[in-house]
């Protein structure tokens, strides 16, 4: 199992997303180093139940203050 480390700001953003999008049941957190500077963190989820894609919504919660 891989560990994911989030800042307090990111945890609060994640809680806000979950509170605003009450129809979403599952959230996937992805981390990448595409910027070359620090870790980018995105949250993906389905906002529309009829969607045939893997995810239809992506929110970037990268905390640039840690770079």
N, C-alpha and C positions, 0 to 999 in steps of 0.2 A: 504494500500500500504506500502511495506517495503522500507526503505531508504537504500541505498548502499553508503558507504563512500569510496572514492578512494584517494590515494595520487596523487600529481602532476605527479610523475614518472609513476604511473599506468595509468593515463589519457593519457599521452604521448605514452605509450606502446599501449594502445587501439587505438589511432589515427594511429599509425604506422601499426598496424595489418589491420585496415580498408583500409589504403592506399595501402598496399601490396596485399591484397586479394580482388581485385575489383569485382570479381564475387560473393562474398558472400553478401547476401542481409540482413540477420538477424544475430545478435550476442547476445548470452545469457551469462550473467555474473553470475557465481555461487560462493558463499562464503561458506566456511566450516571451522571447527576447528579440523580437523583430526590430526594436528600436536601436539595439546595439548599446544602449546606455543603461537601461534598467529593465525590470520585469514588467510586462504589460499584463493586466488582469482584466478579463472580460467575463460577463455573466450572460449566459444564453438560456432562453426559455421560449416556450410556445405561448403566445398571447391569444391566438385563434385556434380553437379546437379542430376545425376542419382542415387545417393546414397539412399539406402532404410533404413539406420539407422537414428536415431534422429540427430546425429551430427557425422561428420567424422574427425573433427579437434578440438583439445583442446590445448590451450596455457596457461601456468601458468604465471600470472603476479603478483604473490605475492611479496610484497615489504618487504624484510626481515629487512630493516633498521628500521622499526617501531616496531620490536619485542624487 
